[in-house]
């Protein structure tokens, strides 16, 4: 149960639906929801590489998201350069951090690894909160108005939507590409059982490092997209634990370890979160924690494999009924 049926019709319909969404729902509110959905799907799909496929449940991925968000705006603050110039540097820094923390933490397993990632992410958040070079608790701000297209500062949400959609397509294409290759078999074997995988000749630590590095790259890009779009980042929005938790919840809700699970999770959670925030105003932000906690309980109790696993099971049951009737 690692992928959606790779029917070309289904992929075309999904792509077509995402392409025409902002043309059908033309209001600014709907565009904003669409952009938020795509950003959440990118981040959750990036987490899914190491957390879903390899089974290494990181709850500290905000460290990579925050680096991706801070670096472009830091380049603008220090040098007046376009934030785009900081994106490649953010990717390199995220790769370096993944290598630095991966070597010791990936030797741990289960909840020990999860706790280690939380600790590292929180240490980085505290450091950034008191470091005046990166704005301390105030954060950093990007260009108020675009000096050119290269600043990616648009009045409309529409350009952001299609930029984010292109990045999401890239993440999904890379994920689909490794699913059927040796690396994909390796990470799934590690998730099934590290000792068994090692006995079969799988380079466990090397494979987990590669999965973490690839996940860190795309998570950093998600952070950069967030910063470029909002034009502002502070320690909470960049390195806050809720950033990491959202990635985990979205992937787990849709189906961790499946290609389209994070999209399904984002499709459900982001509109729900947006609706509660709009209905309840400022009080809706606190409700987000309640929603996340409730989803964790429901998933753990009734459907640990997420909604995609439920879909696979119902589909298999339907096919068995049809075969019996035939």
C-alpha positions as CSV (number, residue, x, y, z in Angstrom):
1,X,0.0,0.0,0.0
2,X,2.5,2.6,-1.1
3,X,0.8,4.4,-3.9
4,X,-2.5,5.4,-5.5
5,X,-3.4,3.5,-8.6
6,X,-1.2,5.0,-11.2
7,X,-4.1,5.4,-13.8
8,X,-3.3,8.1,-16.2
9,X,-6.9,9.2,-16.1
10,X,-6.7,9.8,-12.4
11,X,-3.5,11.7,-12.6
12,X,-4.8,13.9,-15.5
13,X,-8.0,14.6,-13.6
14,X,-6.1,15.6,-10.4
15,X,-3.7,17.9,-12.4
16,X,-6.6,19.4,-14.3
17,X,-8.6,20.0,-11.1
18,X,-5.6,21.8,-9.5
19,X,-4.9,23.8,-12.6
20,X,-8.5,25.1,-13.1
21,X,-9.3,25.6,-9.4
22,X,-8.3,29.3,-9.2
23,X,-10.1,30.0,-12.5
24,X,-13.4,28.5,-11.2
25,X,-13.2,29.9,-7.7
26,X,-12.1,33.4,-8.4
27,X,-12.5,35.1,-5.1
28,X,-9.4,36.3,-3.1
29,X,-10.5,34.1,-0.2
30,X,-10.6,30.9,-2.3
31,X,-7.2,31.8,-3.8
32,X,-5.7,32.2,-0.4
33,X,-7.1,28.8,0.7
34,X,-5.7,27.2,-2.4
35,X,-2.2,28.7,-1.8
36,X,-2.3,27.5,1.8
37,X,-3.4,24.1,0.7
38,X,-0.5,23.8,-1.8
39,X,2.1,25.0,0.7
40,X,0.9,22.5,3.4
41,X,0.9,19.7,0.8
42,X,4.4,20.6,-0.2
43,X,5.7,20.5,3.4
44,X,3.8,17.4,4.3
45,X,5.0,15.6,1.1
46,X,8.5,16.6,1.9
47,X,8.1,15.2,5.5
48,X,6.5,12.1,4.0
49,X,9.8,11.0,2.4
50,X,11.5,10.4,5.7
51,X,8.6,10.0,8.0
52,X,6.2,8.1,5.8
53,X,8.3,6.0,3.5
54,X,11.3,5.4,5.8
55,X,9.3,5.4,9.0
56,X,11.6,7.9,10.8
57,X,9.0,10.0,12.6
58,X,10.6,13.5,12.8
59,X,8.7,16.0,14.9
60,X,11.4,18.6,14.4
61,X,11.1,19.3,10.6
62,X,10.4,23.0,11.4
63,X,14.2,23.4,11.7
64,X,14.5,22.9,7.9
65,X,11.3,24.9,7.2
66,X,12.7,27.8,9.4
67,X,16.1,27.8,7.6
68,X,14.2,28.0,4.3
69,X,12.1,30.9,5.5
70,X,14.8,32.9,7.2
71,X,17.6,32.7,4.7
72,X,15.9,34.5,1.7
73,X,14.7,37.3,4.0
74,X,18.1,37.6,5.6
75,X,19.7,38.0,2.2
76,X,17.2,40.9,1.5
77,X,17.8,42.5,4.9
78,X,21.6,42.3,4.7
79,X,22.3,42.9,1.1
80,X,19.1,44.2,-0.4
81,X,19.1,41.2,-2.8
82,X,16.1,39.5,-4.1
83,X,14.9,36.8,-1.6
84,X,15.2,34.3,-4.5
85,X,19.0,34.5,-4.1
86,X,18.8,33.0,-0.6
87,X,16.8,29.9,-1.6
88,X,19.8,27.9,-2.9
89,X,21.8,28.9,0.2
90,X,18.9,27.8,2.4
91,X,19.0,24.4,0.6
92,X,22.7,24.0,1.3
93,X,22.3,25.0,4.9
94,X,19.4,22.5,5.4
95,X,21.5,19.8,3.8
96,X,24.4,20.6,6.2
97,X,22.0,20.6,9.2
98,X,20.5,17.3,8.1
99,X,24.0,15.7,7.9
100,X,25.0,17.2,11.3
101,X,21.9,16.0,13.2
102,X,21.3,12.9,11.1
103,X,24.4,11.0,12.0
104,X,23.8,10.9,15.7
105,X,19.9,10.9,15.8
106,X,19.3,8.4,13.0
107,X,21.0,5.7,15.0
108,X,18.1,6.1,17.4
109,X,14.7,4.5,16.7
110,X,11.1,5.0,17.5
111,X,10.1,7.7,19.9
112,X,13.7,8.3,20.9
113,X,14.4,9.7,17.4
114,X,11.2,11.8,17.5
115,X,12.2,13.3,20.9
116,X,15.7,14.0,19.6
117,X,14.3,15.9,16.6
118,X,12.0,17.9,18.9
119,X,14.9,18.8,21.1
120,X,17.1,20.0,18.3
121,X,14.3,22.1,16.7
122,X,13.4,23.7,20.0
123,X,17.1,24.6,20.7
124,X,17.3,26.2,17.3
125,X,14.1,28.1,17.9
126,X,15.4,29.4,21.2
127,X,18.7,30.4,19.6
128,X,17.0,32.3,16.8
129,X,14.6,34.0,19.3
130,X,17.5,35.6,21.1
131,X,19.9,36.2,18.1
132,X,19.7,39.9,17.0
133,X,21.5,39.1,13.7
134,X,18.3,37.4,12.5
135,X,15.9,39.7,14.2
136,X,15.5,37.9,17.5
137,X,11.9,37.6,18.6
138,X,10.8,40.3,16.1
139,X,11.8,38.3,13.0
140,X,12.6,39.5,9.5
141,X,10.7,41.3,6.8
142,X,11.0,41.1,3.1
143,X,10.4,43.8,0.4
144,X,7.1,45.7,1.0
145,X,6.5,46.1,-2.7
146,X,8.1,44.3,-5.6
147,X,11.0,46.0,-7.4
148,X,10.6,43.5,-10.2
149,X,9.2,40.0,-10.9
150,X,12.4,38.6,-9.3
151,X,11.2,39.7,-5.9
152,X,8.1,37.5,-6.3
153,X,6.0,40.1,-4.6
154,X,2.6,40.1,-6.2
155,X,-0.7,41.8,-5.2
156,X,-2.7,38.8,-6.4
157,X,-2.6,35.3,-5.0
158,X,-2.8,33.7,-8.5
159,X,0.9,33.8,-9.3
160,X,1.8,32.2,-6.0
161,X,-0.8,29.5,-6.6
162,X,0.8,28.4,-9.8
163,X,4.4,28.7,-8.5
164,X,3.4,26.6,-5.5
165,X,1.6,24.1,-7.8
166,X,4.7,23.7,-9.9
167,X,6.9,23.0,-6.8
168,X,4.3,20.5,-5.6
169,X,4.4,18.7,-8.9
170,X,8.2,18.5,-8.7
171,X,8.0,17.0,-5.2
172,X,5.4,14.4,-6.3
173,X,7.4,13.6,-9.4
174,X,10.6,13.0,-7.4
175,X,8.7,10.9,-4.9
176,X,7.0,8.8,-7.6
177,X,10.3,8.3,-9.3
178,X,12.1,6.8,-6.3
179,X,9.1,4.6,-5.3
180,X,9.8,2.0,-8.0
181,X,13.6,2.2,-7.7
182,X,16.1,0.7,-5.4
183,X,16.0,3.6,-3.0
184,X,12.2,3.2,-2.6
185,X,12.5,-0.5,-1.8
186,X,15.3,0.3,0.7
187,X,13.3,2.9,2.6
188,X,10.2,0.7,2.7
189,X,12.3,-2.3,4.0
190,X,13.7,-0.1,6.7
191,X,10.2,1.0,7.7
192,X,9.2,-2.7,7.9
193,X,12.1,-3.6,10.1
194,X,15.6,-2.3,10.3
195,X,17.2,-5.5,11.5
196,X,15.6,-7.5,8.7
197,X,16.6,-4.9,6.2
198,X,20.2,-4.9,7.4
199,X,20.4,-8.7,7.2
200,X,19.3,-8.4,3.6
201,X,22.2,-6.1,2.8
202,X,20.3,-2.7,2.9
203,X,22.7,0.1,4.0
204,X,20.4,1.3,6.7
205,X,22.1,4.4,8.0
206,X,23.1,5.6,4.5
207,X,19.6,5.2,3.2
208,X,18.0,7.0,6.2
209,X,20.5,9.8,5.7
210,X,19.6,10.1,2.0
211,X,15.9,10.2,2.9
212,X,16.5,12.9,5.5
213,X,18.6,15.0,3.1
214,X,16.0,14.8,0.4
215,X,13.2,15.6,2.8
216,X,15.2,18.5,4.2
217,X,15.7,20.0,0.8
218,X,12.0,20.1,-0.1
219,X,11.0,21.2,3.4
220,X,13.5,24.1,3.1
221,X,12.0,25.1,-0.3
222,X,8.5,25.1,1.4
223,X,9.8,27.4,4.0
224,X,11.3,29.7,1.4
225,X,8.0,29.8,-0.5
226,X,6.2,30.7,2.7
227,X,8.6,33.6,3.5
228,X,8.5,34.9,-0.1
229,X,4.7,34.8,-0.1
230,X,4.1,36.3,3.3
231,X,7.1,38.7,3.3
232,X,7.7,38.1,7.0
233,X,8.9,35.4,9.4
234,X,9.5,35.1,13.1
235,X,10.7,32.3,15.3
236,X,7.1,31.0,15.9
237,X,6.1,30.9,12.2
238,X,9.4,29.5,11.1
239,X,10.7,27.2,13.8
240,X,7.6,26.7,16.0
241,X,6.7,23.1,16.9
242,X,3.2,23.6,15.4
243,X,4.9,23.8,12.0
244,X,6.3,20.3,12.5
245,X,3.1,19.0,14.0
246,X,1.1,20.2,11.0
247,X,3.3,18.3,8.6
248,X,3.0,15.1,10.6
249,X,-0.8,15.4,11.1
250,X,-1.5,16.1,7.4
251,X,0.6,13.2,6.2
252,X,-0.8,10.8,8.8
253,X,-4.4,11.9,8.1
254,X,-4.2,11.3,4.4
255,X,-1.8,8.3,4.6
256,X,1.9,8.4,5.5
257,X,4.0,6.5,3.0
258,X,1.6,7.0,0.1
259,X,2.2,9.4,-2.8
260,X,-1.1,11.3,-2.6
261,X,-1.8,10.9,1.1
262,X,-0.4,14.3,2.1
263,X,-2.5,16.0,-0.6
264,X,-5.6,14.3,0.8
265,X,-4.7,15.3,4.4
266,X,-4.1,18.9,3.3
267,X,-7.3,19.0,1.3
268,X,-9.2,18.1,4.5
269,X,-7.2,19.9,7.2
270,X,-6.4,23.3,5.6
271,X,-10.0,24.3,4.7
272,X,-11.1,23.1,8.2
273,X,-8.4,25.1,9.9
274,X,-9.2,28.2,7.7
275,X,-12.9,27.9,8.4
276,X,-12.5,27.7,12.2
277,X,-10.1,30.7,12.1
278,X,-12.7,32.7,10.1
279,X,-15.7,31.7,12.2
280,X,-14.1,32.3,15.5
281,X,-11.7,35.1,14.7
282,X,-8.6,35.3,16.8
283,X,-10.0,32.5,19.1
284,X,-9.8,30.1,16.2
285,X,-6.0,29.9,16.4
286,X,-6.3,28.1,19.7
287,X,-8.8,25.7,18.3
288,X,-6.1,24.5,15.9
289,X,-4.4,22.7,18.7
290,X,-7.6,21.0,19.7
291,X,-8.2,19.9,16.1
292,X,-4.7,18.5,15.8
293,X,-5.0,16.6,19.1
294,X,-8.4,15.2,18.1
295,X,-7.1,14.0,14.8
296,X,-4.1,12.3,16.4
297,X,-6.5,10.4,18.8
298,X,-8.8,9.4,15.9
299,X,-6.1,8.2,13.6
300,X,-4.3,6.3,16.4
301,X,-7.6,4.6,17.5
302,X,-9.4,3.9,14.3
303,X,-7.2,4.2,11.2
304,X,-3.4,4.3,11.9
305,X,-2.8,4.0,8.1
306,X,-4.7,7.1,7.3
307,X,-7.6,7.7,4.9
308,X,-5.6,6.2,1.9
309,X,-5.4,2.8,3.7
310,X,-9.1,3.0,4.4
311,X,-9.7,3.7,0.7
312,X,-7.6,0.7,-0.3
313,X,-9.4,-1.6,2.0
314,X,-12.9,-0.5,0.9
315,X,-11.8,-0.8,-2.7
316,X,-10.5,-4.3,-2.2
317,X,-13.7,-5.2,-0.5
318,X,-15.8,-3.9,-3.4
319,X,-13.7,-5.9,-5.9
320,X,-14.2,-9.0,-3.9
321,X,-18.0,-8.5,-3.9
322,X,-17.9,-7.9,-7.7
323,X,-15.8,-11.1,-8.2
324,X,-18.2,-13.1,-6.1
325,X,-21.2,-11.7,-8.0
326,X,-19.6,-12.5,-11.3
